[in-house]
């Protein structure tokens, strides 16, 4: 059975997103984000769809919301969540964050 692991950086990304959404928006927006995040994980665990490669890495990218993308990879029966990036950040900074 497929399982998933979230890197420390991705966990920090989630905490930053949570803080931002609560500060700037509302609990409803935060809950909506986490529903979309959980749905993305479910889709990836099914492993029926492989999304586009992220730049020239071995990682793939799934758009969670127009603001956030999930960067992931598979190894055998494990889905690794590497980062949850803000799409409006500096693209070079996002890319370098994965090296």
C-alpha positions in Angstrom: 0.0 0.0 0.0 1.2 3.4 -0.9 2.1 5.8 1.9 3.5 9.4 2.0 6.1 11.4 3.8 6.3 15.1 4.2 9.8 16.7 4.4 10.6 19.1 7.2 10.8 21.9 4.6 7.3 21.0 3.3 6.0 20.9 6.9 7.4 24.4 7.4 5.9 25.5 4.1 2.5 24.3 5.4 2.9 26.2 8.7 3.9 29.4 6.8 0.8 29.0 4.6 -1.4 28.4 7.6 -0.1 31.5 9.4 -0.5 33.6 6.3 -4.0 32.5 5.5 -5.2 33.0 9.1 -3.5 36.4 9.3 -4.6 37.7 5.9 -7.8 35.8 5.1 -9.9 33.5 7.4 -10.3 30.1 8.9 -12.6 29.2 6.0 -9.9 29.9 3.4 -7.4 27.9 5.5 -9.9 24.9 5.6 -10.4 25.2 1.9 -6.7 25.1 1.3 -6.3 22.0 3.5 -9.2 20.2 1.7 -7.4 20.9 -1.6 -4.1 19.7 -0.1 -5.7 16.4 1.1 -7.4 15.9 -2.3 -4.0 16.4 -4.0 -2.4 13.8 -1.7 -5.2 11.3 -2.5 -4.8 11.8 -6.2 -1.0 11.3 -5.9 -1.4 8.2 -3.7 -3.5 6.6 -6.4 -0.5 7.0 -8.7 -2.8 6.9 -11.8 -1.5 10.3 -13.0 2.0 11.7 -13.1 2.1 15.4 -13.3 4.6 17.6 -15.2 8.3 17.5 -14.2 9.5 20.4 -12.2 12.2 22.2 -14.3 15.2 19.9 -14.9 14.8 17.9 -11.6 13.5 14.5 -10.8 10.6 16.0 -9.0 7.0 16.6 -10.3 4.7 19.5 -9.7 1.0 19.5 -8.9 -1.0 22.8 -8.7 -3.0 22.8 -5.4 -4.3 26.3 -5.8 -3.4 29.1 -8.2 -1.1 30.3 -5.4 0.6 27.0 -4.3 2.2 24.0 -6.0 3.1 20.7 -4.4 6.6 19.3 -5.4 6.8 15.6 -5.1 8.5 12.4 -6.1 7.9 8.6 -5.8 10.2 5.9 -4.6 8.8 2.4 -4.7 5.7 2.6 -2.5 6.4 6.0 -1.0 5.1 9.4 -2.1 7.6 12.1 -0.9 6.3 15.6 -0.5 9.4 17.8 -0.8 7.9 21.4 -0.8 4.7 23.4 -1.1 5.8 26.4 -3.1 4.2 29.8 -3.5 3.7 30.2 -7.3 4.2 34.0 -7.1 7.6 33.8 -5.4 10.9 34.2 -7.3 11.1 31.1 -9.6 14.8 30.9 -9.2 14.4 30.9 -5.4 11.8 28.1 -5.7 14.1 26.1 -7.9 17.1 26.6 -5.7 15.1 25.6 -2.6 15.0 22.0 -4.1 18.7 21.6 -4.5 
